[in-house]
Amino acid sequence: MSRLSYFVRRTAITAVLIFLVASALFFFFRAMPGDYSSLLVQQGMNPEQIAELRADWGLDEPLYVQYYEYITNLLTGNAGQSFRFSQPVWELVAPRILNSFVLVAPAITATYIVGGLFGAYIGRRRGSPLEKSGIISVSVFHSIPDFFLGIMLIALFSSTLGIFPTSGMLSPATMIQIQDQAYWQRFLMPEFWRHYTLPFMTVLLYFMQYPTLIMRNSVVEVSDQEYLHYHRLKGLPESKLLRKIIRHASLPVITLYPISLAASISGLVLIEVVFNWPGIGQLLVSSVLARDFPVIQFVFLIAAVWVIIGNFLVDLLYGVLDPRVSVAGDED
């Protein structure tokens, strides 16, 4: 199988997976009891008004008609209309995706850089107190639920020391002042970075176990290989030897990075809720409570697509990262 054939095959599999996930989400949410109209009954709307709204939303159509319209709309870039906010789902979700990405991408990247270097450092000191304390510390942080770790940081740095704000991306007064400015300008404000610090620290501390332990184990394995004994006999300085070890031991960490990035952007729901961060996690919670199915479906779909594409990119890049890996039948 040539590399082109492998690329086409993996692309087709990825497209089929996305289609199956979108279909499964549609039928799953339609099988759940109740919908947004049941909340309107509780709010006092009469049956005639609810029937009119259900007709406008297409909820009175047969299931196969709803499914056909759902898939057709997705293929044309239409994610539907939010029941709760009465606006297109994409317009509602797009800024939340950006907010979540701004939180997750730098935090996970920093986690893998710091964790990888720390794992390499303790991996070169097997059996030392530093290695044992390092493994215990990252394991303890990861054993604490992510939302509780965020609450602990708020209690320490906000309530006790008063260094950082407790929640939000910006203060309400600042949000009013910048509402006419370009959306990206808020990310450059000093106040944003003060609000950003505690969620960033929570993600970093909670996820640092993965790159630290993987890099530590990889360094231990690579350190026993024969070519390193040759470099030691040549008298290569420890700093240069460590760089060679990190270069060869970092492949598992580099491979795991896009997968963790893809999974974490959809897995920080509770962290966003604790810090009142206006991302897709917070939107998902409020939409679930309101039974706003179009928003819920699309948020779950975005999360699933992000993970699927992350794995797809890892499969394609693995052969580039590791020359020892090749496609079966590829003579190159």
Secondary structure, 3 states (H helix, E strand, C coil): CCHHHHHHHHHHHHHHHHHHHHHHHHHHHHHCCCCHHHHHHHCCCCHHHHHHHHHHHCCCCCHHHHHHHHHHHHHCCCCCECCCCCCEHHHHHHHHHHHHHHHHHHHHHHHHHHHHHHHHHHHCCCCCHHHHHHHHHHHHHHHCCHHHHHHHHHHHHHHHCCCCCCCCCCCHHHHHHCCCCCHHHHHHCHHHHHHHHHHHHHHHHHHCHHHHHHHHHHHHHHHCCHHHHHHHHCCCCHHHHHHHHHHHHCHHHHHHHHHHHHHHCCCCHHHHHHCCCCCHHHHHHHHHHHCCHHHHHHHHHHHHHHHHHHHHHHHHHHHHHCCCCCCCCCCC
